[in-house]
Amino acid sequence: MYQRRLHEVLQRIDNAAGDAGRPAPRLLAVSKRHSATAVAELAGAWARMQPQAIVALGENYVQEAVAKQSELNRQPALPAIEWHLIGHLQSNKAREAATAFDWVQTVDRPRLVDALARHRPTDRPPLNVLLQVNIDDESSKHGCAPDAVADLAAAIAAHPSLRLRGLMAIPTPHDDVERRRPAFARMHALFSELQAAHPSVDTLSMGMSDDLEVAIAEGATMVRVGTALFGARD
Ligand SMILES: *Cc1c(COP(=O)(O)O)cnc(C)c1O
């Protein structure tokens, strides 16, 4: 089952990238609310299908990720997994997040930058960081304002224990995915500006199961896919 779904998703990514004349973005498999068993099966299928690929998993909650990791550590012959935090991070969880993840995609305020930098274990490579941008300016959502990106990026770049990799966004869901296109395009413009200022920036994380084609057309370099790989969450 996972082999077929993976194949379909990778095909959608390749087709969208081909249509856009862009390199295929990386896939992040979003495993929130799916079991360690499901994750292990998907990771195994992915490593067999694309032996050179980085098997990357996205989780929304620190606790859920840590529990899953310890279950997976008991499974033999699992491919190496790169862990991404894609859910909102409270500052009091920064220590745990800085240890449990390879990437944090939801950095949106100076205090979190400092906490992650301070708590990243010194025997690990720098923590990869994306700034989450509130691109549709919804007061209820997380993410920094677009005009806060430059200062936050400079703060991240000043910490040797962090590596600034780029930007992430979750645009307002519209039933008509075309209505998300302007937000994706604004994100790409911000991303290009950031890249010009910071050579370490190479990642624009946007697009999910139902809108990855639009996101790729607008320049996503990483898409975060849950439902299309794991099925519906309950
Ligand atoms: C759940 C989630 C996804 C995956 O969404 P699907 O529609 O299931 O593909 C991607 N990004 C974030 C931040 C999420 O919380």
The ligand as an SDF file (V2000), in Angstrom:
LIG
                    3D

 15 15  0  0  0  0  0  0  0  0999 V2000
   -0.7030   17.8940    8.6490 C   0  0  0  0  0  0  0  0  0  0  0  0
    0.2360   18.8360    7.9860 C   0  0  0  0  0  0  0  0  0  0  0  0
    0.6760   18.6160    6.6620 C   0  0  0  0  0  0  0  0  0  0  0  0
    0.1680   17.4850    5.7890 C   0  0  0  0  0  0  0  0  0  0  0  0
   -1.1250   17.7450    5.3880 O   0  0  0  0  0  0  0  0  0  0  0  0
   -1.9010   16.7200    4.3870 P   0  0  0  0  0  0  0  0  0  0  0  0
   -3.0220   17.5420    3.8830 O   0  0  0  0  0  0  0  0  0  0  0  0
   -2.3230   15.5690    5.2150 O   0  0  0  0  0  0  0  0  0  0  0  0
   -0.9450   16.3320    3.3190 O   0  0  0  0  0  0  0  0  0  0  0  0
    1.5970   19.5000    6.1400 C   0  0  0  0  0  0  0  0  0  0  0  0
    2.0700   20.5380    6.8560 N   0  0  0  0  0  0  0  0  0  0  0  0
    1.6790   20.7840    8.1210 C   0  0  0  0  0  0  0  0  0  0  0  0
    2.2440   21.9470    8.8550 C   0  0  0  0  0  0  0  0  0  0  0  0
    0.7420   19.9450    8.7230 C   0  0  0  0  0  0  0  0  0  0  0  0
    0.3440   20.2080    9.9780 O   0  0  0  0  0  0  0  0  0  0  0  0
  1  2  1  0
  2  3  1  0
  2 14  2  0
  3  4  1  0
  3 10  2  0
  4  5  1  0
  5  6  1  0
  6  7  2  0
  6  8  1  0
  6  9  1  0
 10 11  1  0
 11 12  2  0
 12 13  1  0
 12 14  1  0
 14 15  1  0
M  END
$$$$
